């Protein structure tokens, strides 16, 4: 979920027990034409203390990790990946099926390559809250392979 503000968001006391830590901060235009205004859009996470830079980097890197997991598992969860790996190892699975399944792993590797690049940026940055990521760029390169299509033979 995003929040919007006219000023660039900073870490702030949220309530008696939590701090709000914005991340993935970007400047966007809200509205169209003369009605449009420049605002900041950010995602937020909540922590019990005002984090140091190293803690902020770790927190944001953890959110990146959650996002890559949700993205890849949204298409191929751990059980599906394990089933595909088992099918590749089976002698009675046709070679064309194995070839289709094998197309998935380079796609996952490309997603992970992007993830590790962004993680390194976050961990090296003095302003990790400004680092953006977007895994949907990999939607167009995702192989059209699903476990149900493999099992049903369609």
PyMOL commands that place a pseudoatom at each C-alpha (Angstrom):
pseudoatom trace, name=CA, resn=UNK, resi=1, chain=A, elem=C, hetatm=0, pos=[0.000, 0.000, 0.000]
pseudoatom trace, name=CA, resn=UNK, resi=2, chain=A, elem=C, hetatm=0, pos=[1.242, 3.463, -0.859]
pseudoatom trace, name=CA, resn=UNK, resi=3, chain=A, elem=C, hetatm=0, pos=[0.886, 6.724, 0.991]
pseudoatom trace, name=CA, resn=UNK, resi=4, chain=A, elem=C, hetatm=0, pos=[1.090, 10.135, -0.681]
pseudoatom trace, name=CA, resn=UNK, resi=5, chain=A, elem=C, hetatm=0, pos=[2.424, 13.442, 0.612]
pseudoatom trace, name=CA, resn=UNK, resi=6, chain=A, elem=C, hetatm=0, pos=[3.464, 16.831, -0.703]
pseudoatom trace, name=CA, resn=UNK, resi=7, chain=A, elem=C, hetatm=0, pos=[6.822, 16.620, 1.101]
pseudoatom trace, name=CA, resn=UNK, resi=8, chain=A, elem=C, hetatm=0, pos=[9.327, 13.806, 0.878]
pseudoatom trace, name=CA, resn=UNK, resi=9, chain=A, elem=C, hetatm=0, pos=[8.426, 11.451, 3.727]
pseudoatom trace, name=CA, resn=UNK, resi=10, chain=A, elem=C, hetatm=0, pos=[10.899, 10.725, 6.504]
pseudoatom trace, name=CA, resn=UNK, resi=11, chain=A, elem=C, hetatm=0, pos=[10.991, 8.349, 9.417]
pseudoatom trace, name=CA, resn=UNK, resi=12, chain=A, elem=C, hetatm=0, pos=[8.503, 9.570, 11.978]
pseudoatom trace, name=CA, resn=UNK, resi=13, chain=A, elem=C, hetatm=0, pos=[6.936, 8.528, 15.240]
pseudoatom trace, name=CA, resn=UNK, resi=14, chain=A, elem=C, hetatm=0, pos=[3.669, 6.847, 14.276]
pseudoatom trace, name=CA, resn=UNK, resi=15, chain=A, elem=C, hetatm=0, pos=[2.100, 6.174, 17.665]
pseudoatom trace, name=CA, resn=UNK, resi=16, chain=A, elem=C, hetatm=0, pos=[3.205, 5.476, 21.230]
pseudoatom trace, name=CA, resn=UNK, resi=17, chain=A, elem=C, hetatm=0, pos=[5.007, 2.276, 20.219]
pseudoatom trace, name=CA, resn=UNK, resi=18, chain=A, elem=C, hetatm=0, pos=[5.979, 2.472, 16.545]
pseudoatom trace, name=CA, resn=UNK, resi=19, chain=A, elem=C, hetatm=0, pos=[7.936, 4.431, 13.989]
pseudoatom trace, name=CA, resn=UNK, resi=20, chain=A, elem=C, hetatm=0, pos=[6.855, 4.625, 10.365]
pseudoatom trace, name=CA, resn=UNK, resi=21, chain=A, elem=C, hetatm=0, pos=[9.735, 4.005, 7.964]
pseudoatom trace, name=CA, resn=UNK, resi=22, chain=A, elem=C, hetatm=0, pos=[8.960, 5.011, 4.357]
pseudoatom trace, name=CA, resn=UNK, resi=23, chain=A, elem=C, hetatm=0, pos=[10.665, 3.194, 1.485]
pseudoatom trace, name=CA, resn=UNK, resi=24, chain=A, elem=C, hetatm=0, pos=[10.386, 2.990, -2.308]
pseudoatom trace, name=CA, resn=UNK, resi=25, chain=A, elem=C, hetatm=0, pos=[9.913, 6.751, -2.254]
pseudoatom trace, name=CA, resn=UNK, resi=26, chain=A, elem=C, hetatm=0, pos=[9.265, 8.282, -5.649]
pseudoatom trace, name=CA, resn=UNK, resi=27, chain=A, elem=C, hetatm=0, pos=[7.958, 11.551, -6.961]
pseudoatom trace, name=CA, resn=UNK, resi=28, chain=A, elem=C, hetatm=0, pos=[4.800, 11.171, -9.036]
pseudoatom trace, name=CA, resn=UNK, resi=29, chain=A, elem=C, hetatm=0, pos=[2.215, 13.397, -10.694]
pseudoatom trace, name=CA, resn=UNK, resi=30, chain=A, elem=C, hetatm=0, pos=[-1.225, 13.008, -9.164]
pseudoatom trace, name=CA, resn=UNK, resi=31, chain=A, elem=C, hetatm=0, pos=[-4.083, 14.200, -11.352]
pseudoatom trace, name=CA, resn=UNK, resi=32, chain=A, elem=C, hetatm=0, pos=[-4.038, 15.340, -14.968]
pseudoatom trace, name=CA, resn=UNK, resi=33, chain=A, elem=C, hetatm=0, pos=[-3.319, 18.573, -16.808]
pseudoatom trace, name=CA, resn=UNK, resi=34, chain=A, elem=C, hetatm=0, pos=[-3.476, 21.734, -14.737]
pseudoatom trace, name=CA, resn=UNK, resi=35, chain=A, elem=C, hetatm=0, pos=[-5.050, 19.702, -11.935]
pseudoatom trace, name=CA, resn=UNK, resi=36, chain=A, elem=C, hetatm=0, pos=[-1.922, 17.570, -11.635]
pseudoatom trace, name=CA, resn=UNK, resi=37, chain=A, elem=C, hetatm=0, pos=[0.386, 18.055, -8.668]
pseudoatom trace, name=CA, resn=UNK, resi=38, chain=A, elem=C, hetatm=0, pos=[3.780, 16.644, -7.845]
pseudoatom trace, name=CA, resn=UNK, resi=39, chain=A, elem=C, hetatm=0, pos=[3.635, 14.435, -4.783]
pseudoatom trace, name=CA, resn=UNK, resi=40, chain=A, elem=C, hetatm=0, pos=[5.735, 11.791, -3.131]
pseudoatom trace, name=CA, resn=UNK, resi=41, chain=A, elem=C, hetatm=0, pos=[4.517, 8.230, -3.051]
pseudoatom trace, name=CA, resn=UNK, resi=42, chain=A, elem=C, hetatm=0, pos=[5.970, 5.712, -0.634]
pseudoatom trace, name=CA, resn=UNK, resi=43, chain=A, elem=C, hetatm=0, pos=[5.401, 2.365, 0.941]
pseudoatom trace, name=CA, resn=UNK, resi=44, chain=A, elem=C, hetatm=0, pos=[5.813, 2.110, 4.712]
pseudoatom trace, name=CA, resn=UNK, resi=45, chain=A, elem=C, hetatm=0, pos=[6.900, -0.358, 7.306]
pseudoatom trace, name=CA, resn=UNK, resi=46, chain=A, elem=C, hetatm=0, pos=[6.553, -0.050, 11.053]
pseudoatom trace, name=CA, resn=UNK, resi=47, chain=A, elem=C, hetatm=0, pos=[9.196, -0.732, 13.697]
pseudoatom trace, name=CA, resn=UNK, resi=48, chain=A, elem=C, hetatm=0, pos=[9.480, -0.306, 17.461]
pseudoatom trace, name=CA, resn=UNK, resi=49, chain=A, elem=C, hetatm=0, pos=[12.443, 2.080, 17.424]
pseudoatom trace, name=CA, resn=UNK, resi=50, chain=A, elem=C, hetatm=0, pos=[13.951, 4.715, 15.208]
pseudoatom trace, name=CA, resn=UNK, resi=51, chain=A, elem=C, hetatm=0, pos=[16.341, 2.623, 13.088]
pseudoatom trace, name=CA, resn=UNK, resi=52, chain=A, elem=C, hetatm=0, pos=[19.994, 3.398, 12.412]
pseudoatom trace, name=CA, resn=UNK, resi=53, chain=A, elem=C, hetatm=0, pos=[21.132, 3.484, 8.778]
pseudoatom trace, name=CA, resn=UNK, resi=54, chain=A, elem=C, hetatm=0, pos=[22.270, -0.165, 8.940]
pseudoatom trace, name=CA, resn=UNK, resi=55, chain=A, elem=C, hetatm=0, pos=[18.944, -1.206, 10.479]
pseudoatom trace, name=CA, resn=UNK, resi=56, chain=A, elem=C, hetatm=0, pos=[17.020, 0.778, 7.856]
pseudoatom trace, name=CA, resn=UNK, resi=57, chain=A, elem=C, hetatm=0, pos=[19.026, -0.894, 5.075]
pseudoatom trace, name=CA, resn=UNK, resi=58, chain=A, elem=C, hetatm=0, pos=[18.300, -4.323, 6.572]
pseudoatom trace, name=CA, resn=UNK, resi=59, chain=A, elem=C, hetatm=0, pos=[14.589, -3.561, 6.995]
pseudoatom trace, name=CA, resn=UNK, resi=60, chain=A, elem=C, hetatm=0, pos=[14.203, -2.357, 3.417]
pseudoatom trace, name=CA, resn=UNK, resi=61, chain=A, elem=C, hetatm=0, pos=[16.233, -5.299, 2.094]
pseudoatom trace, name=CA, resn=UNK, resi=62, chain=A, elem=C, hetatm=0, pos=[13.881, -7.613, 4.009]
pseudoatom trace, name=CA, resn=UNK, resi=63, chain=A, elem=C, hetatm=0, pos=[10.869, -5.995, 2.280]
pseudoatom trace, name=CA, resn=UNK, resi=64, chain=A, elem=C, hetatm=0, pos=[12.609, -6.502, -1.072]
pseudoatom trace, name=CA, resn=UNK, resi=65, chain=A, elem=C, hetatm=0, pos=[13.092, -10.163, -0.138]
pseudoatom trace, name=CA, resn=UNK, resi=66, chain=A, elem=C, hetatm=0, pos=[9.407, -10.499, 0.748]
pseudoatom trace, name=CA, resn=UNK, resi=67, chain=A, elem=C, hetatm=0, pos=[8.467, -8.917, -2.577]
pseudoatom trace, name=CA, resn=UNK, resi=68, chain=A, elem=C, hetatm=0, pos=[10.646, -11.235, -4.698]
pseudoatom trace, name=CA, resn=UNK, resi=69, chain=A, elem=C, hetatm=0, pos=[9.247, -14.248, -2.860]
pseudoatom trace, name=CA, resn=UNK, resi=70, chain=A, elem=C, hetatm=0, pos=[5.674, -13.084, -3.363]
pseudoatom trace, name=CA, resn=UNK, resi=71, chain=A, elem=C, hetatm=0, pos=[6.349, -12.328, -7.018]
pseudoatom trace, name=CA, resn=UNK, resi=72, chain=A, elem=C, hetatm=0, pos=[7.968, -15.639, -7.974]
pseudoatom trace, name=CA, resn=UNK, resi=73, chain=A, elem=C, hetatm=0, pos=[5.717, -17.744, -5.731]
pseudoatom trace, name=CA, resn=UNK, resi=74, chain=A, elem=C, hetatm=0, pos=[2.710, -15.955, -7.232]
pseudoatom trace, name=CA, resn=UNK, resi=75, chain=A, elem=C, hetatm=0, pos=[3.514, -17.860, -10.412]
pseudoatom trace, name=CA, resn=UNK, resi=76, chain=A, elem=C, hetatm=0, pos=[5.527, -20.839, -9.193]
pseudoatom trace, name=CA, resn=UNK, resi=77, chain=A, elem=C, hetatm=0, pos=[5.267, -21.650, -5.486]
pseudoatom trace, name=CA, resn=UNK, resi=78, chain=A, elem=C, hetatm=0, pos=[7.858, -23.836, -3.777]
pseudoatom trace, name=CA, resn=UNK, resi=79, chain=A, elem=C, hetatm=0, pos=[5.809, -27.019, -4.221]
pseudoatom trace, name=CA, resn=UNK, resi=80, chain=A, elem=C, hetatm=0, pos=[5.338, -26.358, -7.932]
pseudoatom trace, name=CA, resn=UNK, resi=81, chain=A, elem=C, hetatm=0, pos=[9.061, -25.725, -8.387]
pseudoatom trace, name=CA, resn=UNK, resi=82, chain=A, elem=C, hetatm=0, pos=[9.869, -28.970, -6.561]
pseudoatom trace, name=CA, resn=UNK, resi=83, chain=A, elem=C, hetatm=0, pos=[7.382, -30.878, -8.684]
pseudoatom trace, name=CA, resn=UNK, resi=84, chain=A, elem=C, hetatm=0, pos=[8.951, -29.470, -11.850]
pseudoatom trace, name=CA, resn=UNK, resi=85, chain=A, elem=C, hetatm=0, pos=[12.426, -30.444, -10.651]
pseudoatom trace, name=CA, resn=UNK, resi=86, chain=A, elem=C, hetatm=0, pos=[11.222, -33.970, -9.897]
pseudoatom trace, name=CA, resn=UNK, resi=87, chain=A, elem=C, hetatm=0, pos=[9.595, -34.248, -13.319]
pseudoatom trace, name=CA, resn=UNK, resi=88, chain=A, elem=C, hetatm=0, pos=[12.855, -33.230, -15.018]
pseudoatom trace, name=CA, resn=UNK, resi=89, chain=A, elem=C, hetatm=0, pos=[14.620, -36.066, -13.180]
pseudoatom trace, name=CA, resn=UNK, resi=90, chain=A, elem=C, hetatm=0, pos=[12.009, -38.688, -14.126]
pseudoatom trace, name=CA, resn=UNK, resi=91, chain=A, elem=C, hetatm=0, pos=[12.816, -41.000, -17.042]
pseudoatom trace, name=CA, resn=UNK, resi=92, chain=A, elem=C, hetatm=0, pos=[9.211, -41.419, -18.204]
pseudoatom trace, name=CA, resn=UNK, resi=93, chain=A, elem=C, hetatm=0, pos=[8.495, -37.681, -18.673]
pseudoatom trace, name=CA, resn=UNK, resi=94, chain=A, elem=C, hetatm=0, pos=[8.662, -36.759, -22.386]
pseudoatom trace, name=CA, resn=UNK, resi=95, chain=A, elem=C, hetatm=0, pos=[11.633, -34.628, -23.438]
pseudoatom trace, name=CA, resn=UNK, resi=96, chain=A, elem=C, hetatm=0, pos=[9.393, -31.846, -24.840]
pseudoatom trace, name=CA, resn=UNK, resi=97, chain=A, elem=C, hetatm=0, pos=[7.743, -31.565, -21.410]
pseudoatom trace, name=CA, resn=UNK, resi=98, chain=A, elem=C, hetatm=0, pos=[11.155, -31.331, -19.747]
pseudoatom trace, name=CA, resn=UNK, resi=99, chain=A, elem=C, hetatm=0, pos=[12.196, -28.642, -22.235]
pseudoatom trace, name=CA, resn=UNK, resi=100, chain=A, elem=C, hetatm=0, pos=[9.061, -26.617, -21.431]
pseudoatom trace, name=CA, resn=UNK, resi=101, chain=A, elem=C, hetatm=0, pos=[9.695, -26.947, -17.701]
pseudoatom trace, name=CA, resn=UNK, resi=102, chain=A, elem=C, hetatm=0, pos=[13.366, -25.971, -18.073]
pseudoatom trace, name=CA, resn=UNK, resi=103, chain=A, elem=C, hetatm=0, pos=[12.295, -22.629, -19.600]
pseudoatom trace, name=CA, resn=UNK, resi=104, chain=A, elem=C, hetatm=0, pos=[11.039, -21.555, -16.163]
pseudoatom trace, name=CA, resn=UNK, resi=105, chain=A, elem=C, hetatm=0, pos=[14.384, -21.620, -14.393]
pseudoatom trace, name=CA, resn=UNK, resi=106, chain=A, elem=C, hetatm=0, pos=[16.184, -18.972, -16.507]
pseudoatom trace, name=CA, resn=UNK, resi=107, chain=A, elem=C, hetatm=0, pos=[13.187, -16.693, -15.884]
pseudoatom trace, name=CA, resn=UNK, resi=108, chain=A, elem=C, hetatm=0, pos=[13.481, -17.239, -12.129]
pseudoatom trace, name=CA, resn=UNK, resi=109, chain=A, elem=C, hetatm=0, pos=[17.233, -16.602, -12.381]
pseudoatom trace, name=CA, resn=UNK, resi=110, chain=A, elem=C, hetatm=0, pos=[16.631, -13.299, -14.178]
pseudoatom trace, name=CA, resn=UNK, resi=111, chain=A, elem=C, hetatm=0, pos=[14.215, -12.236, -11.427]
pseudoatom trace, name=CA, resn=UNK, resi=112, chain=A, elem=C, hetatm=0, pos=[16.780, -13.218, -8.794]
pseudoatom trace, name=CA, resn=UNK, resi=113, chain=A, elem=C, hetatm=0, pos=[19.566, -11.377, -10.626]
pseudoatom trace, name=CA, resn=UNK, resi=114, chain=A, elem=C, hetatm=0, pos=[17.489, -8.204, -10.456]
pseudoatom trace, name=CA, resn=UNK, resi=115, chain=A, elem=C, hetatm=0, pos=[16.721, -8.877, -6.790]
pseudoatom trace, name=CA, resn=UNK, resi=116, chain=A, elem=C, hetatm=0, pos=[20.400, -9.253, -5.861]
pseudoatom trace, name=CA, resn=UNK, resi=117, chain=A, elem=C, hetatm=0, pos=[21.325, -6.079, -7.763]
pseudoatom trace, name=CA, resn=UNK, resi=118, chain=A, elem=C, hetatm=0, pos=[18.657, -4.100, -5.890]
pseudoatom trace, name=CA, resn=UNK, resi=119, chain=A, elem=C, hetatm=0, pos=[19.654, -5.679, -2.567]
pseudoatom trace, name=CA, resn=UNK, resi=120, chain=A, elem=C, hetatm=0, pos=[23.285, -4.641, -3.092]
pseudoatom trace, name=CA, resn=UNK, resi=121, chain=A, elem=C, hetatm=0, pos=[22.131, -1.103, -3.938]
pseudoatom trace, name=CA, resn=UNK, resi=122, chain=A, elem=C, hetatm=0, pos=[20.057, -0.935, -0.753]
pseudoatom trace, name=CA, resn=UNK, resi=123, chain=A, elem=C, hetatm=0, pos=[22.834, -2.246, 1.475]
pseudoatom trace, name=CA, resn=UNK, resi=124, chain=A, elem=C, hetatm=0, pos=[25.377, 0.193, -0.022]
pseudoatom trace, name=CA, resn=UNK, resi=125, chain=A, elem=C, hetatm=0, pos=[23.142, 3.273, -0.027]
pseudoatom trace, name=CA, resn=UNK, resi=126, chain=A, elem=C, hetatm=0, pos=[23.026, 6.094, 2.493]
pseudoatom trace, name=CA, resn=UNK, resi=127, chain=A, elem=C, hetatm=0, pos=[19.429, 6.676, 1.319]
pseudoatom trace, name=CA, resn=UNK, resi=128, chain=A, elem=C, hetatm=0, pos=[18.025, 3.165, 0.824]
pseudoatom trace, name=CA, resn=UNK, resi=129, chain=A, elem=C, hetatm=0, pos=[14.475, 4.498, 1.109]
pseudoatom trace, name=CA, resn=UNK, resi=130, chain=A, elem=C, hetatm=0, pos=[14.864, 6.058, -2.358]
pseudoatom trace, name=CA, resn=UNK, resi=131, chain=A, elem=C, hetatm=0, pos=[15.681, 2.788, -4.127]
pseudoatom trace, name=CA, resn=UNK, resi=132, chain=A, elem=C, hetatm=0, pos=[12.767, 1.520, -6.180]
pseudoatom trace, name=CA, resn=UNK, resi=133, chain=A, elem=C, hetatm=0, pos=[12.057, -1.936, -7.540]
pseudoatom trace, name=CA, resn=UNK, resi=134, chain=A, elem=C, hetatm=0, pos=[9.399, -3.377, -9.780]
pseudoatom trace, name=CA, resn=UNK, resi=135, chain=A, elem=C, hetatm=0, pos=[9.230, -7.076, -10.538]
pseudoatom trace, name=CA, resn=UNK, resi=136, chain=A, elem=C, hetatm=0, pos=[6.330, -6.702, -12.971]
pseudoatom trace, name=CA, resn=UNK, resi=137, chain=A, elem=C, hetatm=0, pos=[8.918, -5.916, -15.654]
pseudoatom trace, name=CA, resn=UNK, resi=138, chain=A, elem=C, hetatm=0, pos=[9.420, -9.709, -15.793]
pseudoatom trace, name=CA, resn=UNK, resi=139, chain=A, elem=C, hetatm=0, pos=[5.764, -10.445, -16.578]
pseudoatom trace, name=CA, resn=UNK, resi=140, chain=A, elem=C, hetatm=0, pos=[6.340, -10.269, -20.327]
pseudoatom trace, name=CA, resn=UNK, resi=141, chain=A, elem=C, hetatm=0, pos=[9.258, -12.716, -20.243]
pseudoatom trace, name=CA, resn=UNK, resi=142, chain=A, elem=C, hetatm=0, pos=[7.590, -15.310, -18.000]
pseudoatom trace, name=CA, resn=UNK, resi=143, chain=A, elem=C, hetatm=0, pos=[7.262, -18.626, -19.829]
pseudoatom trace, name=CA, resn=UNK, resi=144, chain=A, elem=C, hetatm=0, pos=[3.711, -19.730, -20.523]
pseudoatom trace, name=CA, resn=UNK, resi=145, chain=A, elem=C, hetatm=0, pos=[4.161, -22.907, -18.480]
pseudoatom trace, name=CA, resn=UNK, resi=146, chain=A, elem=C, hetatm=0, pos=[2.023, -24.015, -15.572]
pseudoatom trace, name=CA, resn=UNK, resi=147, chain=A, elem=C, hetatm=0, pos=[1.848, -27.202, -13.563]
pseudoatom trace, name=CA, resn=UNK, resi=148, chain=A, elem=C, hetatm=0, pos=[-1.787, -27.691, -14.522]
pseudoatom trace, name=CA, resn=UNK, resi=149, chain=A, elem=C, hetatm=0, pos=[-0.978, -27.430, -18.241]
pseudoatom trace, name=CA, resn=UNK, resi=150, chain=A, elem=C, hetatm=0, pos=[1.912, -29.878, -17.864]
pseudoatom trace, name=CA, resn=UNK, resi=151, chain=A, elem=C, hetatm=0, pos=[-0.105, -32.418, -15.879]
pseudoatom trace, name=CA, resn=UNK, resi=152, chain=A, elem=C, hetatm=0, pos=[-3.173, -32.148, -18.129]
pseudoatom trace, name=CA, resn=UNK, resi=153, chain=A, elem=C, hetatm=0, pos=[-1.034, -32.243, -21.255]
pseudoatom trace, name=CA, resn=UNK, resi=154, chain=A, elem=C, hetatm=0, pos=[-2.531, -29.075, -22.712]
for i in range(1, 154): cmd.bond("trace and resi %d" % i, "trace and resi %d" % (i + 1))
show_as sticks, trace
zoom trace
